[in-house]
Amino acid sequence: MLNKKDTFEQLFRHMADPALLLKDGVFIDFNDAALAFLGYQDRAALLLKSPVDVAPATQSNGQATTQLTAEAFATTMKNGSHRFSAEHQKSDGSTLFTEVVLTAIPIENETLVCAMWRDISAHLASEAALLESKKSLQDLRETSMDAWMLVDESGFWTVMLPR
């Protein structure tokens, strides 16, 4: 049977989601899923980089990535963990939308931060498509002179009358 240290090392290495360890704001270790997530082939390409180095300078909401990162680390140190959304940049320059969970881990006389990332790009694209579909239906309803009947998968009918 493996000892606890070996068990957790194997868990960290073989997790399906990207897992990264940070010390003083830079990546000191990570699993293969983190490399694949960012499209890196070589561990040296990611080692000792900061989260700012693998993200666009500005997030899509207009916030500077340096500010987002500083706030996220401060919140993590204060509360022990922090969950938020951020954009990361793959080695080919493409953007990934991620859910990030940071957890402060006190080890001996220092505190490491474990970062877990999950790609939420497909989820956000689905949400955007649903909102666009709802908007299109609302626009159609507001401009149509006809009555509409909609039937969902369970057979429930909705009648929409012109305004």
ChimeraX commands (.cxc) that place a marker at each C-alpha (Angstrom):
marker #1 position 0.00,0.00,0.00 radius 0.5
marker #1 position 1.18,3.52,-0.81 radius 0.5
marker #1 position 1.96,5.92,2.00 radius 0.5
marker #1 position -0.07,9.13,2.24 radius 0.5
marker #1 position 2.52,11.26,0.45 radius 0.5
marker #1 position 2.69,8.85,-2.51 radius 0.5
marker #1 position -1.11,8.55,-2.59 radius 0.5
marker #1 position -1.58,12.30,-2.83 radius 0.5
marker #1 position 1.25,12.60,-5.38 radius 0.5
marker #1 position -0.50,10.03,-7.59 radius 0.5
marker #1 position -3.85,11.75,-7.10 radius 0.5
marker #1 position -2.36,15.11,-8.12 radius 0.5
marker #1 position -0.54,13.69,-11.15 radius 0.5
marker #1 position -3.47,11.69,-12.54 radius 0.5
marker #1 position -6.41,14.04,-12.00 radius 0.5
marker #1 position -8.41,14.72,-15.16 radius 0.5
marker #1 position -8.72,18.43,-14.39 radius 0.5
marker #1 position -5.75,20.78,-14.48 radius 0.5
marker #1 position -4.17,21.08,-11.04 radius 0.5
marker #1 position -1.34,23.52,-10.35 radius 0.5
marker #1 position 0.67,24.41,-7.25 radius 0.5
marker #1 position 1.85,27.98,-6.78 radius 0.5
marker #1 position 4.42,29.43,-4.43 radius 0.5
marker #1 position 4.99,33.19,-4.29 radius 0.5
marker #1 position 2.65,33.63,-7.26 radius 0.5
marker #1 position 4.37,31.27,-9.71 radius 0.5
marker #1 position 3.70,27.69,-10.78 radius 0.5
marker #1 position 6.09,25.31,-9.03 radius 0.5
marker #1 position 4.32,22.09,-10.00 radius 0.5
marker #1 position 1.36,20.94,-12.07 radius 0.5
marker #1 position -0.13,17.82,-13.58 radius 0.5
marker #1 position -0.14,16.73,-17.21 radius 0.5
marker #1 position -3.75,17.88,-17.56 radius 0.5
marker #1 position -2.57,21.47,-16.94 radius 0.5
marker #1 position -0.01,21.17,-19.73 radius 0.5
marker #1 position -2.59,19.72,-22.12 radius 0.5
marker #1 position -5.16,22.35,-21.11 radius 0.5
marker #1 position -2.82,25.15,-22.14 radius 0.5
marker #1 position -1.39,23.28,-25.14 radius 0.5
marker #1 position 2.17,23.06,-23.83 radius 0.5
marker #1 position 4.36,20.08,-24.68 radius 0.5
marker #1 position 7.21,20.85,-22.29 radius 0.5
marker #1 position 6.99,21.32,-18.51 radius 0.5
marker #1 position 9.69,24.01,-18.67 radius 0.5
marker #1 position 7.35,26.19,-20.74 radius 0.5
marker #1 position 4.98,26.57,-17.76 radius 0.5
marker #1 position 7.29,26.16,-14.78 radius 0.5
marker #1 position 7.84,29.39,-12.79 radius 0.5
marker #1 position 5.31,31.34,-14.83 radius 0.5
marker #1 position 2.56,33.26,-13.09 radius 0.5
marker #1 position -1.16,33.01,-13.90 radius 0.5
marker #1 position -0.83,36.42,-15.57 radius 0.5
marker #1 position 1.64,34.88,-18.05 radius 0.5
marker #1 position -0.99,32.40,-19.29 radius 0.5
marker #1 position -3.89,34.83,-19.62 radius 0.5
marker #1 position -4.81,37.75,-21.83 radius 0.5
marker #1 position -3.74,41.13,-20.42 radius 0.5
marker #1 position -7.40,42.12,-20.06 radius 0.5
marker #1 position -10.33,39.85,-19.25 radius 0.5
marker #1 position -13.43,40.14,-21.47 radius 0.5
marker #1 position -15.23,42.09,-18.71 radius 0.5
marker #1 position -12.57,44.81,-19.03 radius 0.5
marker #1 position -10.71,43.98,-15.82 radius 0.5
marker #1 position -6.93,43.78,-16.00 radius 0.5
marker #1 position -5.71,40.24,-15.43 radius 0.5
marker #1 position -3.10,41.53,-12.98 radius 0.5
marker #1 position -5.89,43.06,-10.86 radius 0.5
marker #1 position -8.06,39.92,-11.06 radius 0.5
marker #1 position -5.12,37.75,-10.03 radius 0.5
marker #1 position -4.11,39.99,-7.12 radius 0.5
marker #1 position -7.69,40.13,-5.82 radius 0.5
marker #1 position -8.14,36.36,-6.19 radius 0.5
marker #1 position -4.95,35.58,-4.28 radius 0.5
marker #1 position -5.80,38.09,-1.54 radius 0.5
marker #1 position -9.27,36.55,-1.14 radius 0.5
marker #1 position -7.75,33.05,-1.07 radius 0.5
marker #1 position -5.30,34.01,1.66 radius 0.5
marker #1 position -8.03,35.69,3.68 radius 0.5
marker #1 position -10.74,33.00,3.32 radius 0.5
marker #1 position -8.71,29.86,2.64 radius 0.5
marker #1 position -10.22,29.37,-0.82 radius 0.5
marker #1 position -11.79,31.30,-3.66 radius 0.5
marker #1 position -13.88,30.33,-6.72 radius 0.5
marker #1 position -14.13,32.63,-9.73 radius 0.5
marker #1 position -14.16,32.73,-13.53 radius 0.5
marker #1 position -11.20,33.82,-15.62 radius 0.5
marker #1 position -9.85,33.61,-19.12 radius 0.5
marker #1 position -6.63,31.79,-19.86 radius 0.5
marker #1 position -4.63,31.75,-23.04 radius 0.5
marker #1 position -3.37,28.58,-24.68 radius 0.5
marker #1 position 0.09,28.35,-26.20 radius 0.5
marker #1 position -1.47,28.93,-29.65 radius 0.5
marker #1 position -3.03,32.21,-28.48 radius 0.5
marker #1 position -6.62,30.93,-28.27 radius 0.5
marker #1 position -8.68,31.82,-25.20 radius 0.5
marker #1 position -10.19,29.39,-22.70 radius 0.5
marker #1 position -12.93,30.42,-20.31 radius 0.5
marker #1 position -12.31,28.72,-16.99 radius 0.5
marker #1 position -13.75,28.25,-13.57 radius 0.5
marker #1 position -10.88,28.56,-11.12 radius 0.5
marker #1 position -10.77,27.28,-7.55 radius 0.5
marker #1 position -7.83,28.46,-5.46 radius 0.5
marker #1 position -7.09,26.84,-2.10 radius 0.5
marker #1 position -4.45,27.97,0.37 radius 0.5
marker #1 position -2.44,25.03,1.73 radius 0.5
marker #1 position -0.23,25.68,4.76 radius 0.5
marker #1 position 2.83,23.43,4.64 radius 0.5
marker #1 position 5.42,23.80,7.36 radius 0.5
marker #1 position 6.41,27.50,7.43 radius 0.5
marker #1 position 4.89,28.56,4.10 radius 0.5
marker #1 position 1.60,28.64,2.26 radius 0.5
marker #1 position 1.18,27.13,-1.17 radius 0.5
marker #1 position -1.84,27.73,-3.36 radius 0.5
marker #1 position -3.46,24.89,-5.26 radius 0.5
marker #1 position -5.28,26.00,-8.41 radius 0.5
marker #1 position -7.89,23.80,-10.05 radius 0.5
marker #1 position -9.17,24.81,-13.48 radius 0.5
marker #1 position -12.23,23.67,-15.40 radius 0.5
marker #1 position -12.99,24.65,-19.00 radius 0.5
marker #1 position -16.40,26.34,-19.10 radius 0.5
marker #1 position -16.16,27.57,-22.71 radius 0.5
marker #1 position -18.84,25.17,-23.99 radius 0.5
marker #1 position -21.16,26.05,-21.10 radius 0.5
marker #1 position -20.81,29.77,-21.78 radius 0.5
marker #1 position -21.39,29.23,-25.51 radius 0.5
marker #1 position -24.58,27.27,-24.73 radius 0.5
marker #1 position -25.80,30.04,-22.42 radius 0.5
marker #1 position -25.13,32.65,-25.11 radius 0.5
marker #1 position -26.97,30.58,-27.74 radius 0.5
marker #1 position -29.95,30.15,-25.41 radius 0.5
marker #1 position -30.10,33.89,-24.71 radius 0.5
marker #1 position -29.91,34.65,-28.43 radius 0.5
marker #1 position -32.68,32.14,-29.12 radius 0.5
marker #1 position -34.87,33.70,-26.43 radius 0.5
marker #1 position -34.21,37.17,-27.84 radius 0.5
marker #1 position -35.05,36.03,-31.38 radius 0.5
marker #1 position -38.30,34.46,-30.20 radius 0.5
marker #1 position -39.20,37.60,-28.22 radius 0.5
marker #1 position -38.44,39.81,-31.25 radius 0.5
marker #1 position -40.57,37.57,-33.46 radius 0.5
marker #1 position -43.44,37.66,-30.98 radius 0.5
marker #1 position -43.32,41.45,-30.68 radius 0.5
marker #1 position -43.31,42.06,-34.44 radius 0.5
marker #1 position -45.62,39.29,-35.64 radius 0.5
marker #1 position -49.28,39.86,-36.40 radius 0.5
marker #1 position -49.95,36.12,-36.13 radius 0.5
marker #1 position -50.76,33.94,-33.15 radius 0.5
marker #1 position -48.12,31.31,-32.33 radius 0.5
marker #1 position -48.46,27.93,-30.66 radius 0.5
marker #1 position -45.39,26.33,-29.18 radius 0.5
marker #1 position -45.25,22.73,-27.99 radius 0.5
marker #1 position -42.41,21.51,-25.78 radius 0.5
marker #1 position -41.01,17.95,-25.52 radius 0.5
marker #1 position -43.59,16.95,-22.90 radius 0.5
marker #1 position -46.50,18.11,-25.05 radius 0.5
marker #1 position -47.13,21.32,-23.09 radius 0.5
marker #1 position -48.68,24.00,-25.31 radius 0.5
marker #1 position -47.99,27.68,-25.07 radius 0.5
marker #1 position -50.13,30.09,-27.07 radius 0.5
marker #1 position -48.63,33.44,-27.95 radius 0.5
marker #1 position -51.01,36.08,-29.23 radius 0.5
marker #1 position -49.99,39.19,-31.15 radius 0.5
marker #1 position -49.69,42.36,-29.13 radius 0.5
marker link #1:1,2 radius 0.2
marker link #1:2,3 radius 0.2
marker link #1:3,4 radius 0.2
marker link #1:4,5 radius 0.2
marker link #1:5,6 radius 0.2
marker link #1:6,7 radius 0.2
marker link #1:7,8 radius 0.2
marker link #1:8,9 radius 0.2
marker link #1:9,10 radius 0.2
marker link #1:10,11 radius 0.2
marker link #1:11,12 radius 0.2
marker link #1:12,13 radius 0.2
marker link #1:13,14 radius 0.2
marker link #1:14,15 radius 0.2
marker link #1:15,16 radius 0.2
marker link #1:16,17 radius 0.2
marker link #1:17,18 radius 0.2
marker link #1:18,19 radius 0.2
marker link #1:19,20 radius 0.2
marker link #1:20,21 radius 0.2
marker link #1:21,22 radius 0.2
marker link #1:22,23 radius 0.2
marker link #1:23,24 radius 0.2
marker link #1:24,25 radius 0.2
marker link #1:25,26 radius 0.2
marker link #1:26,27 radius 0.2
marker link #1:27,28 radius 0.2
marker link #1:28,29 radius 0.2
marker link #1:29,30 radius 0.2
marker link #1:30,31 radius 0.2
marker link #1:31,32 radius 0.2
marker link #1:32,33 radius 0.2
marker link #1:33,34 radius 0.2
marker link #1:34,35 radius 0.2
marker link #1:35,36 radius 0.2
marker link #1:36,37 radius 0.2
marker link #1:37,38 radius 0.2
marker link #1:38,39 radius 0.2
marker link #1:39,40 radius 0.2
marker link #1:40,41 radius 0.2
marker link #1:41,42 radius 0.2
marker link #1:42,43 radius 0.2
marker link #1:43,44 radius 0.2
marker link #1:44,45 radius 0.2
marker link #1:45,46 radius 0.2
marker link #1:46,47 radius 0.2
marker link #1:47,48 radius 0.2
marker link #1:48,49 radius 0.2
marker link #1:49,50 radius 0.2
marker link #1:50,51 radius 0.2
marker link #1:51,52 radius 0.2
marker link #1:52,53 radius 0.2
marker link #1:53,54 radius 0.2
marker link #1:54,55 radius 0.2
marker link #1:55,56 radius 0.2
marker link #1:56,57 radius 0.2
marker link #1:57,58 radius 0.2
marker link #1:58,59 radius 0.2
marker link #1:59,60 radius 0.2
marker link #1:60,61 radius 0.2
marker link #1:61,62 radius 0.2
marker link #1:62,63 radius 0.2
marker link #1:63,64 radius 0.2
marker link #1:64,65 radius 0.2
marker link #1:65,66 radius 0.2
marker link #1:66,67 radius 0.2
marker link #1:67,68 radius 0.2
marker link #1:68,69 radius 0.2
marker link #1:69,70 radius 0.2
marker link #1:70,71 radius 0.2
marker link #1:71,72 radius 0.2
marker link #1:72,73 radius 0.2
marker link #1:73,74 radius 0.2
marker link #1:74,75 radius 0.2
marker link #1:75,76 radius 0.2
marker link #1:76,77 radius 0.2
marker link #1:77,78 radius 0.2
marker link #1:78,79 radius 0.2
marker link #1:79,80 radius 0.2
marker link #1:80,81 radius 0.2
marker link #1:81,82 radius 0.2
marker link #1:82,83 radius 0.2
marker link #1:83,84 radius 0.2
marker link #1:84,85 radius 0.2
marker link #1:85,86 radius 0.2
marker link #1:86,87 radius 0.2
marker link #1:87,88 radius 0.2
marker link #1:88,89 radius 0.2
marker link #1:89,90 radius 0.2
marker link #1:90,91 radius 0.2
marker link #1:91,92 radius 0.2
marker link #1:92,93 radius 0.2
marker link #1:93,94 radius 0.2
marker link #1:94,95 radius 0.2
marker link #1:95,96 radius 0.2
marker link #1:96,97 radius 0.2
marker link #1:97,98 radius 0.2
marker link #1:98,99 radius 0.2
marker link #1:99,100 radius 0.2
marker link #1:100,101 radius 0.2
marker link #1:101,102 radius 0.2
marker link #1:102,103 radius 0.2
marker link #1:103,104 radius 0.2
marker link #1:104,105 radius 0.2
marker link #1:105,106 radius 0.2
marker link #1:106,107 radius 0.2
marker link #1:107,108 radius 0.2
marker link #1:108,109 radius 0.2
marker link #1:109,110 radius 0.2
marker link #1:110,111 radius 0.2
marker link #1:111,112 radius 0.2
marker link #1:112,113 radius 0.2
marker link #1:113,114 radius 0.2
marker link #1:114,115 radius 0.2
marker link #1:115,116 radius 0.2
marker link #1:116,117 radius 0.2
marker link #1:117,118 radius 0.2
marker link #1:118,119 radius 0.2
marker link #1:119,120 radius 0.2
marker link #1:120,121 radius 0.2
marker link #1:121,122 radius 0.2
marker link #1:122,123 radius 0.2
marker link #1:123,124 radius 0.2
marker link #1:124,125 radius 0.2
marker link #1:125,126 radius 0.2
marker link #1:126,127 radius 0.2
marker link #1:127,128 radius 0.2
marker link #1:128,129 radius 0.2
marker link #1:129,130 radius 0.2
marker link #1:130,131 radius 0.2
marker link #1:131,132 radius 0.2
marker link #1:132,133 radius 0.2
marker link #1:133,134 radius 0.2
marker link #1:134,135 radius 0.2
marker link #1:135,136 radius 0.2
marker link #1:136,137 radius 0.2
marker link #1:137,138 radius 0.2
marker link #1:138,139 radius 0.2
marker link #1:139,140 radius 0.2
marker link #1:140,141 radius 0.2
marker link #1:141,142 radius 0.2
marker link #1:142,143 radius 0.2
marker link #1:143,144 radius 0.2
marker link #1:144,145 radius 0.2
marker link #1:145,146 radius 0.2
marker link #1:146,147 radius 0.2
marker link #1:147,148 radius 0.2
marker link #1:148,149 radius 0.2
marker link #1:149,150 radius 0.2
marker link #1:150,151 radius 0.2
marker link #1:151,152 radius 0.2
marker link #1:152,153 radius 0.2
marker link #1:153,154 radius 0.2
marker link #1:154,155 radius 0.2
marker link #1:155,156 radius 0.2
marker link #1:156,157 radius 0.2
marker link #1:157,158 radius 0.2
marker link #1:158,159 radius 0.2
marker link #1:159,160 radius 0.2
marker link #1:160,161 radius 0.2
marker link #1:161,162 radius 0.2
marker link #1:162,163 radius 0.2
view
